[in-house]
Amino acid sequence: MNSINIEIERIKKKLFIERLHNELSAITENSDRYKYLNRILTDLTKTNDLNTFLSKASDDVFAKKWNKLPNYHKIQKINEYVDSICDNEYEGKWLKDKLSALVNAGKLNTCKLVVYDDVRRCITKIMLSKTEIY
């Protein structure tokens, strides 16, 4: 790499770290998001290549069992799932709101209710009850 590319990479890493610090200062310390971002910041300071780090991090984020994902990642996956099964925009928004509220209330956190493929990183089925399956 020439010196300009090295400098660009250094600046990108510096700005990314600054962004993490800004977001960490805006959220509460006991939240899942805070812990997650703090872990990223710690790991990032140990590596030199931002692109490799981000690529690996994005691959690893959703490669967990459903009950191990943080709520904000569960909601992201629910939104993706609802988008894939709903054609009606109004119905999709209603379902996203309902399922997100259940996640935030801790009622949609088990693998028995949500069938999540951690290899493909997607939800395959949501079962709220025997009669209410999405």
SVG drawing of the C-alpha trace seen along z (x, -y; Angstrom):
<svg xmlns="http://www.w3.org/2000/svg" viewBox="-55 -12 59 38">
<polyline fill="none" stroke="black" stroke-width="0.4" points="0.0,0.0 1.2,-3.5 1.4,-6.1 -1.9,-7.8 -3.9,-4.5 -2.3,-3.9 -3.3,-7.3 -6.8,-6.9 -7.1,-3.6 -5.8,-5.2 -8.3,-8.1 -11.2,-5.6 -10.3,-3.6 -9.9,-6.8 -13.4,-8.1 -15.0,-4.7 -13.6,-4.6 -14.8,-8.2 -18.3,-7.2 -18.3,-4.3 -17.3,-6.6 -20.1,-9.1 -22.7,-6.3 -21.4,-4.9 -21.7,-8.3 -25.4,-8.6 -26.7,-5.3 -26.9,-3.8 -24.0,-1.6 -26.2,1.4 -27.8,1.8 -27.0,4.7 -26.1,2.2 -23.5,0.5 -21.9,3.8 -21.8,4.9 -20.3,1.6 -17.8,1.6 -16.6,5.1 -16.3,4.0 -14.2,0.9 -12.0,3.1 -11.4,5.6 -10.9,2.9 -8.1,1.2 -6.2,4.6 -6.2,4.7 -4.7,2.7 -7.0,3.5 -10.4,2.0 -11.9,3.6 -10.9,7.1 -12.3,6.4 -15.6,5.1 -16.0,8.0 -15.4,10.6 -17.7,8.7 -20.6,8.5 -20.3,12.2 -20.2,13.1 -23.0,10.8 -26.0,13.0 -24.2,16.4 -25.7,17.1 -28.7,19.0 -31.9,16.9 -31.8,16.7 -28.2,15.4 -28.9,12.5 -29.3,9.0 -32.8,7.6 -31.9,5.0 -30.6,7.8 -33.7,9.9 -35.8,6.9 -33.7,6.5 -34.2,10.1 -37.9,9.9 -38.2,6.9 -36.4,8.8 -38.6,11.9 -41.8,9.9 -40.7,8.1 -40.2,11.5 -43.6,12.8 -45.9,9.8 -47.0,8.1 -49.4,5.7 -47.4,2.7 -50.0,2.0 -50.2,5.6 -46.4,5.8 -46.0,2.7 -48.6,4.0 -46.8,7.4 -43.4,5.7 -44.7,3.6 -46.4,6.5 -43.4,8.8 -40.9,6.0 -43.0,5.3 -42.9,9.0 -39.1,9.0 -38.7,5.9 -41.1,7.4 -38.9,10.6 -41.7,12.8 -40.2,13.8 -36.7,14.8 -36.8,18.6 -35.9,20.9 -39.2,22.7 -41.1,19.6 -38.8,18.5 -37.1,20.9 -33.9,19.2 -31.3,20.6 -28.0,19.4 -26.1,20.7 -28.3,18.9 -28.8,16.1 -32.6,15.9 -35.9,16.6 -37.8,19.5 -40.9,19.5 -42.4,17.6 -44.9,19.5 -46.7,17.3 -49.2,20.1 -50.5,23.3 -52.9,21.3 -50.8,18.2 -47.9,19.1 -46.0,16.7"/>
</svg>
